[in-house]
Each structure stands twice: as C-alpha cells, then as structure tokens.
Amino acid sequence: MGEEIRLKVGELTERGDFGRGIIRISARDMKRVGVTEGDIVELEGKRKTAAIAVRSYPADIGLDIIRMDGLVRRNCGAGISEPVKISKADGKEAKAVTIAPARRGIIIHMGGNLIKQNLLMRPLIVGDIIIPNPVVQDRKTQTTLFEQFFGVDFGEFFFTPFGEEKFVVVSTEPKGTVRPRSR
C-alpha cells in the first residue's frame, strides 16, 4: 500500500480533460501513492472525493503539483495552489447510483442507459457534482447522441448529449467510493 501525499492544486489545461473525473500527477507521485495510471485516488481538501489518476503533462514533471478541473476542485473543496491529500482509494463496483440535476427545475428526459454509458468507470461519491461525459474519449469509436439518432459523423467535433448540464450524486450502493461498470 502506498503512502498519503500532499500536492498543490493546479488547473487542467487540456480542454479534452475537463469533466472526465481525472487528475494528473507525475509517475513518481503515482508510485508514492501506490497507484498506476487509471487507478482511483481519493482526494481530500475540505471534503473527500475520488478521481482517476492520469500521468502529468510533460511540462509538469518534477513539480509537486496535481492538476484537476473545476468540478474535481469543487468536489474536494480545494482551490488553485491549495494543498490536497492524495491516497489510494478503495473503489467498489457500484450496484446502484442515483443522480439528479444539480439545478432546481431541470427535468431530463433520457434513457438511463445513455447516462449509465457516460458514467462507466468514473469514481463517484455522494455529494459529488459531475458532468456525465465519458471517462475515455476515443473519437474513432465514440458516437454521440446526435450521431446515434441521425447517423451523421461530425469528424473532429465532439458533442456531449448533456452539454454542460451538471448532476449531483444523491446516493450509491454500496456506500463510499464506487465505480460503475458495464454488465
């Protein structure tokens, strides 16, 4: 088992990284925590959350920094340049996850399978705010909702069926950090 470490928060700079529930840390820091790329880490600022560890940007090698988007920062209760604790998470397979729109008065009419598909492999904790974007965005195999309905491929353009709509994780079964998987 790895150790718990503290790193200063930095902002993700690649637009494609936003909303995917990932953090970027160095291979050295992953080793210290006892994780490899793709593993779940627990983050703790003013609150606990979980994210997927991904290798740092080449320019960050040697810096004691953890990069995350605004949602992950909000979920762990830490701002830019503030320290967060990072440790290996014990993520369990989700049996059930309940989410709700984060804004009052919003009603989403959409099949549960599409939402589930966009939450696969994402670590979730009750109280987290999320945008249900796929964790893995392989443009070669990704089909968007628009493409599914109309059979039109927009090449390099990537649309998410939820736009920037945010959801809150209301409950999980089991409790704690969970990760939805395909069945």
N, C-alpha and C positions, 0 to 999 in steps of 0.2 A: 504494500500500500504506500502511496506517495505521501508527501508532506503537504500541509496547508501553506500557501504562499500569499503574499500581498503584492499587488501591482497597481500602478496608477492607470486610471481610465483615460483612454484616447478615443477619438471618433473614427468610425469606419470611413474609408474614403472611396471605396468602390461602390457605385450605385447598385450593382447587382447583389451586393452583400446585405442590403437593407431588408428588414422584415423577415429574415430567414431563421432567426433564432440562433445565430452563430456568434462566436467571439474569436478573435485572432490573437494568438500568443505564440511565442517562439518555441521551437522544438526543444530547447534547453528547459524552458519553463514547463512544457508538457511533461517532460521526463521527470522533473522535480515533483510534479503533482501526481505522477503515476498514470498518465493517460496517453493515448495516441490520437492522431487525427481522426475525428468522427465520434470520439467518446463524449459522454456527457460530463460537464463540470458543474459544480454548484458555486454560485457567486453570492457573496454577501457584502452588502453595503449597509444601508439602514433596514433592508429586508432581504430575504433569500429568494433566489430564482435559479434557474438552470439554463444552460445553453450548450451548444455543440462546439467543441474545440476544433479550430482550423488553424493551420500554420500561418504565422505572421507574414505580413508583406515583407519582401526582401529589404526594403529601406529601414525596417524596424529591428532587424537582427542586432542584438547587443543592447537594445534599450529595454528597460524594465517597464513594459507597457502592455496593457490589454486593450484591444480595440473592440468596441461594440457600438451598435446603433442606439438611437434614442429610446426605442422600446425596451431593449435589454437594460439600458441605464435606468430607465424609469422603474422597471421591474425589480432591480436590485437596490434601488434607492441611492444611486451614486451619480455624481456629475463628473464632467471632464476634469481631469487632474486629481480627482479624489481617489483614495486607495480603496480597493476591494479585496476581500479574501477569496481565494480560489482553492477548491479542493475537488477531489474525485467524487462524483455523485453516484449514488446507488439508485439508478433509474430502473423502475419496474415496468413491465409491459402493462399498458392501460387496458383494463377490461371495459371501462366506460369513461367518457369525458363529456361534460356538459359545458357548452359555451353560450354566451348571449352577446348581442350587440352592446358595445361599450357606451353608445349614445342612447339616451332615452327617446322613445317614439319611433325607433327604427324597427322595421319588420323585414326580415329576409325570407323570401320565398325561393327556396332552392333545395334540391335533393341532398340528403345527408351524405351520400357517397362522394359528391364533389367536395364538400367541406372536409370529409374524412381523408380523401386523397391528398388534399393540400396540407393536412396536419401530420401525415405519416412521418415517423422518425423524429418529430420535433419534441424536445423535452418540455413538459408543462407542469406548472404548479398552480394551485388555486390562488386566484387573485392576479395572475399574470395578464397583461394586456398583450394581445397578439394581432397580427395581420396574417390570415391564413394563406401565405404564399408557400409554394413547395420549398422544402429544405434544399433539394438538389434541383438546379435549373439547367438541364441539358437541353439546349434549344433544338438539337437534332431530333430528340424524341418527345419533347414537350408539346402537347396540344392544348390550346386554350379553349375556354368555354365557347368563344365565338367560332373558333375553328371546328369544334365538335358539332355545333349546330349548323354552320353554313359551309363547312368543308373548304374554307379559304385559308391559305397559309400566308401570313404576312411577313415571311422572311425573318429579318433581324428584329422586327418589332415584337415586343413581348407584352401581352396584356394579361392582367390577372382578373379573374371573374369578380373579385371583391373590391377592385380599385384600392383605395387606401382605407377602406372600412375596417375599424378596429373592433375586436371582440375581447371579452373578459372570460377567463376560465372560472366557471362557477363551482364545479365540483369534479373530482376524479375518483375513480375506483381502480386500484387501491389508493389510499391517501399518500401524500408525499410527491416526490418527483416521478412522473410517469412518462412513457413514450409510446404513442400509438403506433401499431404495426399493422401491416396488411394481413388478412386472414385468408 
